[in-house]
């Protein structure tokens, strides 16, 4: 599954698939909403080479990724739907 697919799977694993309410993106950030933000493994997310930073905007978690954010978003959308 390539680098994008592996990154998407790891992000889903860190966030717990059933805990992800919504995933979307802008050009450089992956934006997520969770049912319970306390069960997310933020240390593992921060340890990923692809993740440059994690910020919160209200209930929205923003992973700063770079131009790969859109491809990861599309892959996560697919993986969350199956």
MIFIDO-638334 format. One record per residue (C-alpha): x, y, z. Coordinates in nm, 2 decimals, decimal comma. Layout:
<sites>
site east:X | north:Y | up:Z
...
</sites>
This chain:
<sites>
site east:0,00 | north:0,00 | up:0,00
site east:0,27 | north:0,28 | up:-0,04
site east:0,37 | north:0,56 | up:0,19
site east:0,03 | north:0,74 | up:0,18
site east:-0,17 | north:0,43 | up:0,25
site east:0,06 | north:0,33 | up:0,54
site east:0,04 | north:0,68 | up:0,69
site east:-0,34 | north:0,68 | up:0,66
site east:-0,36 | north:0,34 | up:0,83
site east:-0,13 | north:0,45 | up:1,11
site east:-0,33 | north:0,77 | up:1,17
site east:-0,65 | north:0,57 | up:1,19
site east:-0,48 | north:0,33 | up:1,43
site east:-0,36 | north:0,61 | up:1,66
site east:-0,71 | north:0,77 | up:1,66
site east:-0,90 | north:0,44 | up:1,68
site east:-1,12 | north:0,39 | up:1,37
site east:-1,45 | north:0,38 | up:1,56
site east:-1,36 | north:0,71 | up:1,74
site east:-1,32 | north:0,92 | up:1,43
site east:-1,64 | north:1,12 | up:1,36
site east:-1,51 | north:1,32 | up:1,06
site east:-1,20 | north:1,36 | up:0,86
site east:-1,14 | north:1,63 | up:0,60
site east:-0,85 | north:1,85 | up:0,50
site east:-0,72 | north:2,18 | up:0,36
site east:-0,41 | north:2,19 | up:0,14
site east:-0,16 | north:2,11 | up:0,42
site east:-0,36 | north:2,00 | up:0,72
site east:-0,56 | north:1,69 | up:0,80
site east:-0,85 | north:1,78 | up:1,02
site east:-1,02 | north:1,53 | up:1,24
site east:-1,31 | north:1,53 | up:1,49
site east:-1,33 | north:1,26 | up:1,75
site east:-1,60 | north:1,11 | up:1,97
site east:-1,35 | north:1,09 | up:2,26
site east:-1,02 | north:1,29 | up:2,22
site east:-0,88 | north:1,13 | up:2,53
site east:-0,83 | north:0,79 | up:2,37
site east:-0,62 | north:0,92 | up:2,08
site east:-0,25 | north:0,83 | up:2,09
site east:-0,10 | north:1,18 | up:2,04
site east:0,25 | north:1,07 | up:2,12
site east:0,24 | north:0,81 | up:1,83
site east:0,10 | north:1,07 | up:1,60
site east:0,37 | north:1,32 | up:1,69
site east:0,63 | north:1,05 | up:1,63
site east:0,53 | north:1,01 | up:1,27
site east:0,78 | north:1,17 | up:1,03
site east:0,49 | north:1,29 | up:0,82
site east:0,33 | north:1,48 | up:1,10
site east:0,50 | north:1,82 | up:1,15
site east:0,27 | north:1,94 | up:1,43
site east:-0,07 | north:1,89 | up:1,60
site east:-0,30 | north:2,18 | up:1,68
site east:-0,65 | north:2,21 | up:1,82
site east:-0,91 | north:2,46 | up:1,69
site east:-1,22 | north:2,41 | up:1,91
site east:-1,32 | north:2,04 | up:1,87
site east:-1,11 | north:2,00 | up:1,56
site east:-0,77 | north:1,83 | up:1,57
site east:-0,54 | north:1,95 | up:1,29
site east:-0,24 | north:1,75 | up:1,19
site east:0,01 | north:1,96 | up:1,00
site east:0,13 | north:1,73 | up:0,72
site east:0,21 | north:1,92 | up:0,41
site east:0,10 | north:1,87 | up:0,05
site east:0,03 | north:1,50 | up:0,12
site east:-0,27 | north:1,59 | up:0,34
site east:-0,52 | north:1,57 | up:0,05
site east:-0,40 | north:1,22 | up:-0,06
site east:-0,40 | north:1,10 | up:0,30
site east:-0,75 | north:1,24 | up:0,35
site east:-0,88 | north:1,06 | up:0,04
site east:-0,72 | north:0,73 | up:0,15
site east:-0,86 | north:0,77 | up:0,50
site east:-1,21 | north:0,84 | up:0,37
site east:-1,19 | north:0,51 | up:0,18
site east:-1,04 | north:0,31 | up:0,47
site east:-1,31 | north:0,44 | up:0,71
site east:-1,59 | north:0,35 | up:0,47
site east:-1,49 | north:-0,02 | up:0,44
</sites>
